[in-house]
Amino acid sequence: MIAVAIVALLAAVALPSFLESIRKSRRAEAFGVISAVQQAQERWRSGRTTYCSNLSAAPTADPPGLNFPDTTANGYYTLALSGVSATGYTITATAASSQAADTRCKLLAAEVNGGNLRYGSGSSSIDWADPNRCWAK
């Protein structure tokens, strides 16, 4: 009986840490896609007067786009572009499916404004003041 109690206590302590570690590793998928979108936007902007506002359409579509899916490869995040202009845009990854339990970093975003890049994250809105909460290098 004591052995069962010890195993239960260890599981109660270890399980939350394990789940947080899984959620943190899944964030890497969003970081990678956000970075890829940033690079695609810069390639797009190099030949045009504005950034692309269409994330998912193919470059040959009308209107053309960046050809990215609306979700990450494993479906843990949905992607959205907003505030697209000649000088900037915001790409946001919102946790979906089982990753939605990541309450601390449910939203991950990168914003380009006038050539300046900043990162943000949050649970219900983007906090641009503390980028290291979820974007720690």
C-alpha positions as CSV (number, residue, x, y, z in Angstrom):
1,M,0.0,0.0,0.0
2,I,2.9,2.3,0.8
3,A,4.5,1.7,-2.5
4,V,1.2,2.6,-4.3
5,A,1.0,5.8,-2.4
6,I,4.6,6.7,-3.2
7,V,4.0,6.0,-6.9
8,A,0.8,8.1,-6.9
9,L,2.7,11.0,-5.2
10,L,5.5,10.8,-7.7
11,A,3.0,10.7,-10.6
12,A,1.1,13.7,-9.2
13,V,4.4,15.7,-9.0
14,A,5.9,14.5,-12.3
15,L,2.8,14.6,-14.6
16,P,2.3,18.4,-14.7
17,S,6.0,18.9,-15.4
18,F,5.9,16.3,-18.2
19,L,2.8,17.9,-19.8
20,E,4.3,21.4,-19.6
21,S,7.4,20.0,-21.3
22,I,5.3,18.5,-24.1
23,R,3.5,21.8,-24.6
24,K,6.8,23.7,-24.7
25,S,8.2,21.4,-27.3
26,R,5.1,21.8,-29.4
27,R,5.6,25.6,-29.4
28,A,8.7,25.0,-31.6
29,E,6.4,24.1,-34.4
30,A,4.7,27.5,-34.2
31,F,8.1,29.3,-33.9
32,G,9.3,27.5,-37.1
33,V,6.2,28.4,-39.1
34,I,6.3,32.0,-37.9
35,S,9.9,32.3,-38.9
36,A,9.1,30.8,-42.3
37,V,6.3,33.2,-42.9
38,Q,8.6,36.1,-42.0
39,Q,11.1,35.0,-44.5
40,A,8.4,34.5,-47.2
41,Q,7.0,38.0,-46.4
42,E,10.5,39.5,-46.9
43,R,10.9,37.7,-50.2
44,W,7.4,38.9,-51.3
45,R,8.1,42.5,-50.2
46,S,11.4,42.6,-52.1
47,G,9.6,42.7,-55.4
48,R,6.4,44.6,-54.4
49,T,5.3,47.7,-52.6
50,T,3.5,46.0,-49.8
51,Y,3.6,42.8,-47.7
52,C,1.3,39.9,-48.7
53,S,-2.1,39.8,-47.0
54,N,-3.0,36.3,-48.2
55,L,-1.4,33.5,-46.1
56,S,-2.8,30.4,-47.7
57,A,-3.3,31.1,-51.4
58,A,-0.8,29.9,-53.9
59,P,1.5,32.5,-55.5
60,T,-0.3,32.0,-58.8
61,A,-3.8,32.4,-57.4
62,D,-5.9,35.6,-57.8
63,P,-5.1,37.3,-55.5
64,P,-1.8,35.6,-55.0
65,G,-0.5,34.5,-51.6
66,L,2.3,33.0,-49.6
67,N,1.1,29.4,-49.9
68,F,1.1,28.5,-46.2
69,P,-1.6,26.3,-44.7
70,D,-3.9,27.8,-42.1
71,T,-2.6,25.4,-39.4
72,T,0.8,24.1,-38.5
73,A,1.8,20.6,-39.8
74,N,0.6,18.7,-36.7
75,G,-2.4,21.0,-36.2
76,Y,-1.3,22.4,-32.8
77,Y,-1.6,26.0,-34.0
78,T,-3.8,28.0,-36.4
79,L,-2.1,30.9,-38.2
80,A,-3.4,34.3,-39.2
81,L,-2.0,37.5,-40.8
82,S,-3.3,40.9,-39.6
83,G,-2.4,44.5,-40.0
84,V,-0.8,44.0,-43.4
85,S,0.5,47.2,-45.0
86,A,3.4,48.5,-47.0
87,T,5.5,48.7,-43.8
88,G,4.4,45.8,-41.7
89,Y,2.2,43.0,-40.6
90,T,1.5,40.7,-37.7
91,I,1.6,36.9,-37.8
92,T,-0.2,35.1,-35.0
93,A,-0.2,31.4,-34.1
94,T,-3.1,30.4,-31.8
95,A,-3.0,27.2,-29.9
96,A,-5.5,24.6,-31.1
97,S,-6.6,21.0,-30.3
98,S,-4.6,19.6,-27.4
99,Q,-2.2,22.5,-27.4
100,A,-5.1,24.8,-26.3
101,A,-4.3,23.7,-22.8
102,D,-1.2,25.8,-23.0
103,T,-2.7,28.7,-21.0
104,R,0.5,30.6,-20.6
105,C,1.4,30.8,-24.3
106,K,-1.8,30.2,-26.1
107,L,-1.0,33.1,-28.5
108,L,2.4,33.5,-30.2
109,A,3.0,36.4,-32.5
110,A,5.6,38.3,-34.4
111,E,5.1,41.9,-35.6
112,V,7.1,43.7,-38.3
113,N,6.5,47.5,-38.2
114,G,8.7,49.8,-40.2
115,G,11.5,47.3,-40.5
116,N,11.5,46.6,-36.7
117,L,10.6,43.1,-35.5
118,R,9.2,42.2,-32.1
119,Y,7.8,39.1,-30.6
120,G,4.9,38.7,-28.2
121,S,2.8,36.0,-26.5
122,G,0.0,35.6,-24.1
123,S,-3.0,33.6,-22.9
124,S,-5.9,35.8,-24.2
125,S,-4.1,38.7,-25.8
126,I,-0.6,39.4,-27.0
127,D,1.8,40.9,-24.4
128,W,4.5,42.6,-26.4
129,A,6.3,43.8,-23.3
130,D,7.5,40.3,-22.1
131,P,8.8,38.4,-25.2
132,N,11.0,36.1,-23.2
133,R,8.0,34.4,-21.5
134,C,7.5,32.1,-24.5
135,W,10.1,33.2,-27.0
136,A,13.2,32.6,-24.8
137,K,16.2,31.8,-26.9
